[in-house]
Structures are given as structure tokens and as C-alpha cells.
């Protein structure tokens, strides 16, 4: 590869990695608070992506309103999932494996809802949703969609950092992620903290779903991309949102280069082998934080 091609692939990888970072951080927030892998986050992502697709087609909305609809849908669906699927387990103090199995079941259920509604076909967002398709930077041709993904991710993480560090509910979420029992003993309503965590996670899922749907295409199984978020969570360290985000960006860049060199068929195999090798050497991930009890 010449230097221009390499730079082009880096830009593409950073854009894909930015979307993976949104998925991974939304996934990791629930891992940190409730200590289980919430694969239902993929279903939230999928429903949100199609919600944005519906309003974009039926109401001819521009990009920002479509993103806002996706984020609002993600927050609503995430809270419904918590209420329907997880709350009864939590109130009965069920084992973590019950959360895990239920989350996978909810992912399958939400996928089936999309299949019933849209069929097992691929759809795409309206072509004119983004007026300018590409821009030239020297000899490089950069997709505006990729740039939007980068900018949206940076803005989303800036807002997230502010919320977690400067607001009462954000501080409560961080406290609950360290020790839920101690948080409740301090007089904090842990039910409201958990709902807030699912709202934040759902909004990130909605944003990532719309951006991923615009960048690629829509299919009812789009939510299965949450596996990339799970991989990034493991590589980054399940206790560190920063480590998770960095791992997701690295994963996106690596995936783009592997697809360009060995093809899309072999790249998942190589990524999986690299992940296993890395975790054997450093099981706590990049950030050096792990949990002893998780499902």
C-alpha cells in the first residue's frame, strides 16, 4: 500500500472504530453498574437504527433530527428492556448468569420483531439524507458519513464525560459501578440510578445504531454488531470506559486493514485469534481493571 491508501484506510478505520466505541461504551456502562454482559444492547441498537430509518423515509427529516429520534428510541427501549427483562431478576437477587441468558434472549426477541416488520432483507437510509457524499483532502477522498461519525462520537463522549463527572446522577452512576450496596446505604435510590444507566446506555446505542445504519446498510440482524462492543470491552478492561473506547477504535482500524489485505471472510478469524492471544497475556485488558464476578 502507498501512503495515500494507508492514510485512507486509517481514516476509514477511525470512523468505524468511533462507532464501535459508542457501542462498546454503551455496553460497558451496564457491565460496570450491574456486572453482567448485556447483549440486549444489540437489540436496542437495531430497533433505534430502524426507528431512524422510518422517520427519515416517512417524514423526510434531516440527519440531526433522525439521530435524535434514534437516541430517544434507544433510551426508551433500553428502559423497557430493564423493566421487562432484568428488574424481576434483580429484585429477586438472581444469579448473574440469569441476567446474561435473559439479555441474549431479549436480543433474539428484538431481532425477530424487526424480521416480522421488515422481512429478512437489506434496507438503506434515504440517499439524500446526507447531501454531500464525499470531500477531497489533497489526494484523499473522504466520506462525509465517516466524518459525521467521528464528530458525533467526539461530541457524545464529551457530553458523557461531563455527565459522569459533573452531574449528581453521573456521580451516582459512578458510585453504583464501584459498590451498589454502599451506594444504597448512602441514601441514593439505586433503582433510579440503574434506570439512568440504561437511559445513557440506550442513547449511546441509538446513536451508534443510526450512524452504523447510515454507514453500511440495515438488516434485522444489525444488532449482532454488539459482539464488537463486547470484544472491545474485554480488550479495554471491563472497569474502564476510557480503555473500552480506545480498544474499540483500535479494533475498527485493525478490522479495516485486515479486510483490505486478507478479505472480509478471514478478518473475523484473525481478530478473534488476536483477542484470545492478548487476553492470555493480559486478561485484565488495556486499562488493567477486571471483575471477579461477571457473567
C-alpha positions in Angstrom: 0.0 0.0 0.0 1.2 3.5 -0.8 1.0 6.3 1.8 -2.3 7.7 0.5 -4.0 4.3 0.6 -2.7 3.8 4.1 -4.0 7.2 5.2 -7.3 6.5 3.6 -7.6 3.2 5.5 -6.7 4.9 8.8 -9.5 7.5 8.3 -11.9 4.7 7.5 -10.8 2.7 10.4 -11.0 5.6 12.8 -14.6 6.2 11.7 -15.6 2.6 12.1 -13.8 2.5 15.4 -15.7 5.6 16.6 -19.0 3.8 16.0 -17.6 0.7 17.8 -16.6 2.9 20.7 -20.1 4.2 21.1 -21.4 0.6 21.0 -18.7 -0.6 23.4 -19.2 2.2 26.0 -22.9 1.8 25.9 -22.4 -1.9 26.5 -19.8 -1.3 29.2 -21.9 1.1 31.3 -24.3 -1.7 32.2 -21.4 -4.1 32.8 -19.9 -1.6 35.2 -23.2 -1.0 37.1 -24.8 -4.4 37.1 -21.8 -6.6 36.4 -23.2 -8.6 33.5 -22.8 -8.6 29.8 -26.0 -7.0 28.3 -26.3 -8.4 24.8 -29.8 -6.9 24.7 -27.9 -3.7 23.9 -27.6 -5.0 20.3 -31.4 -5.2 20.1 -31.7 -1.6 21.4 -29.2 -0.6 18.7 -31.2 -2.4 16.0 -34.6 -1.0 17.0 -33.1 2.5 17.1 -31.5 2.2 13.7 -34.8 1.2 12.1 -36.7 4.0 14.0 -34.3 6.5 12.4 -34.9 4.8 9.0 -38.7 5.0 9.4 -38.8 8.7 10.3 -36.2 9.6 7.6 -38.3 7.9 4.9 -41.8 8.9 6.1 -41.2 12.5 7.3 -38.1 13.5 5.2 -36.2 14.6 8.3 -32.7 15.8 8.1 -29.7 14.0 9.7 -29.8 15.6 13.2 -33.5 15.0 13.9 -33.0 11.4 12.7 -30.1 11.0 15.1 -32.2 12.5 17.9 -35.1 10.1 17.2 -32.7 7.2 17.2 -31.3 8.3 20.6 -34.7 8.8 22.1 -35.8 5.4 20.8 -32.7 3.8 22.3 -33.3 5.3 25.7 -37.0 4.2 25.7 -36.3 0.6 24.5 -33.4 0.2 27.0 -35.6 1.2 29.9 -38.4 -1.1 28.7 -35.8 -4.0 28.5 -34.7 -3.3 32.0 -38.2 -3.2 33.3 -39.4 -6.3 31.4 -36.3 -8.5 31.4 -34.0 -7.6 34.2 -35.8 -5.9 37.1 -37.6 -9.1 38.3 -34.2 -10.9 38.4 -32.6 -8.0 40.3 -35.4 -7.8 42.8 -35.2 -11.5 43.5 -31.4 -11.2 43.7 -31.0 -13.8 41.0 -27.6 -15.1 39.8 -25.7 -13.2 37.2 -26.0 -16.0 34.7 -29.8 -15.3 34.7 -29.1 -11.7 33.5 -26.8 -13.0 30.8 -29.2 -15.6 29.4 -32.1 -13.1 29.6 -30.1 -10.5 27.7 -29.3 -12.9 24.9 -33.0 -13.9 24.8 -34.0 -10.2 24.5 -31.5 -9.7 21.7 -33.1 -12.5 19.8 -36.7 -11.3 20.6 -35.9 -7.7 19.3 -34.3 -9.2 16.2 -37.4 -11.3 15.5 -39.6 -8.2 15.9 -37.6 -6.5 13.2 -37.7 -9.6 10.9 -41.5 -9.7 11.3 -41.9 -6.0 10.5 -39.2 -5.6 7.7 -38.5 -9.1 6.5 -35.1 -10.6 6.1 -34.0 -8.0 3.6 -31.4 -5.2 3.5 -32.6 -1.6 3.6 -30.7 1.7 3.3 -31.3 5.1 4.6 -32.5 7.7 2.1 -29.7 8.6 -0.3 -30.3 12.3 0.1 -30.2 12.2 3.9 -26.6 13.5 3.6 -26.4 16.0 0.8 -22.6 16.0 0.3 -21.3 12.4 -0.1 -17.5 13.0 -0.2 -15.0 15.7 0.2 -11.4 15.9 -1.3 -8.5 16.5 1.1 -5.5 16.6 -1.2 -5.4 13.3 -3.0 -7.7 11.7 -0.5 -11.4 11.2 -0.9 -13.1 11.1 2.4 -16.7 10.0 3.0 -18.8 12.7 4.8 -20.6 9.9 6.6 -17.3 8.8 8.2 -16.5 12.4 9.2 -20.0 12.7 10.7 -19.4 9.5 12.7 -16.2 10.9 14.1 -17.6 14.2 15.0 -20.8 12.7 16.6 -18.7 10.3 18.6 -16.4 13.1 19.9 -19.4 15.2 20.9 -21.2 12.2 22.5 -18.1 11.3 24.6 -17.6 14.9 25.6 -21.2 15.1 26.9 -20.9 11.7 28.6 -17.7 12.7 30.4 -19.4 15.9 31.6 -22.5 14.0 32.8 -20.5 11.3 34.6 -18.1 13.7 36.3 -20.1 16.9 36.9 -23.7 15.9 37.5 -25.3 14.3 40.5 -26.8 11.4 38.5 -23.5 10.8 36.8 -21.6 10.7 40.1 -24.3 8.3 41.4 -23.8 6.0 38.4 -20.0 6.0 39.0 -20.6 5.3 42.7 -23.0 2.4 41.9 -20.5 1.0 39.5 -18.0 0.7 42.4 -20.3 -0.6 45.0 -24.1 -0.8 44.6 -24.7 -1.8 48.3 -22.7 1.1 49.7 -24.5 3.5 47.3 -27.9 2.4 48.6 -26.7 2.7 52.2 -25.8 6.4 51.5 -29.5 7.0 50.8 -29.3 7.0 47.0 -32.2 5.5 45.1 -30.4 2.7 43.3 -33.4 1.9 41.1 -33.3 5.4 39.7 -29.5 5.1 39.2 -30.0 1.9 37.3 -32.7 3.4 35.1 -30.4 6.4 34.4 -27.6 4.0 33.4 -29.9 2.2 31.0 -31.1 5.6 29.6 -27.5 6.7 29.0 -26.6 3.2 27.5 -29.7 3.3 25.3 -28.9 6.8 24.0 -25.4 5.7 23.0 -26.9 2.5 21.5 -29.4 4.7 19.5 -26.7 7.0 18.3 -24.5 4.1 17.2 -27.4 2.3 15.5 -28.2 5.3 13.3 -24.6 6.0 12.5 -23.9 2.4 11.7 -27.0 2.1 9.6 -26.1 5.1 7.6 -22.5 4.0 7.1 -23.4 0.4 6.0 -26.9 -0.9 5.5 -29.8 -2.1 7.6 -30.8 -5.7 8.3 -32.7 -7.1 11.2 -29.5 -8.7 12.5 -27.7 -5.4 12.7 -27.7 -5.7 16.5 -25.2 -8.5 16.3 -22.6 -5.9 15.9 -22.8 -5.7 19.7 -20.3 -8.5 19.7 -17.7 -6.0 18.6 -18.6 -3.9 21.6 -18.2 -7.0 23.8 -14.7 -7.7 22.3 -13.7 -4.1 22.8 -15.0 -4.2 26.4 -12.8 -7.3 27.1 -9.7 -5.8 25.4 -10.2 -2.4 27.1 -10.8 -3.7 30.6 -14.4 -4.0 31.9 -13.9 -1.5 34.6 -12.7 1.4 32.4 -14.8 3.3 29.9 -11.7 5.0 28.5 -9.9 1.7 28.0 -13.0 0.3 26.3 -13.3 3.3 23.9 -9.5 3.1 23.0 -9.8 -0.7 22.4 -12.9 -0.1 20.1 -11.0 2.4 18.0 -8.0 0.1 17.7 -10.4 -2.7 16.7 -12.0 -0.6 14.0 -8.7 0.4 12.5 -7.4 -3.2 12.6 -10.6 -4.6 11.0 -10.4 -2.1 8.1 -6.7 -3.0 7.4 -7.4 -6.8 7.7 -10.4 -6.5 5.2 -8.2 -4.6 2.8 -5.4 -7.1 3.0 -6.9 -10.6 3.6 -10.6 -10.0 2.9 -13.8 -9.9 4.9 -14.0 -13.6 5.3 -10.8 -14.2 7.2 -10.6 -10.9 9.1 -13.0 -12.0 11.9 -10.9 -15.2 12.4 -7.7 -13.2 12.8 -9.4 -10.7 15.1 -10.6 -13.5 17.3 -7.2 -15.1 17.5 -5.5 -11.8 18.3 -8.1 -11.2 21.0 -7.5 -14.6 22.6 -3.8 -14.1 22.5 -4.0 -10.7 24.0 -6.3 -11.8 26.8 -4.0 -14.8 27.6 -1.1 -12.3 28.1 -3.1 -9.5 29.8 -6.5 -10.8 30.9 -7.4 -7.6 32.6 -7.3 -5.7 29.3 -5.6 -2.4 28.4 -6.8 -0.5 31.5 -5.8 -3.1 33.9 -9.3 -3.4 35.6 -11.4 -6.5 35.8 -14.2 -8.0 37.8 -14.0 -11.3 39.7 -17.8 -11.9 39.3 -19.4 -11.3 36.0 -21.5 -13.3 33.5 
